[in-house]
Amino acid sequence: MTEFDPLTTLTSRLLAEDIIKRVNDYEATQAKLKATTRVLPYISKQQVMDELDISDGTLSNFEKHGLKRYKPKYKTSLIYYLIDDICQFVALDN
């Protein structure tokens, strides 16, 4: 029988709690973003900021860390993101 020291036990417990929190955050974010009826798998930059209650600076920081943005081919300032990308990114960036 192997006994674990208190530090190993505490670390394991904290790691498990963090993983559970991240999974719950991912599911909540996914549910929130998919709650509205959408025809396309994209969400506008403004909608992301409104629905996740984040600032433009936070979203720009997400982009610097790998979140991909999509722009229409026609001349416009509109920016879109794939909903699944947002869900995965938010869950990984807690």
Secondary structure as GFF3:
##gff-version 3
##sequence-region A 1 94
A	DSSP	alpha_helix	6	34	.	.	.	ID=ss1
A	DSSP	beta_strand	42	44	.	.	.	ID=ss2
A	DSSP	alpha_helix	45	52	.	.	.	ID=ss3
A	DSSP	alpha_helix	56	64	.	.	.	ID=ss4
A	DSSP	beta_strand	80	82	.	.	.	ID=ss5
A	DSSP	alpha_helix	83	92	.	.	.	ID=ss6
###
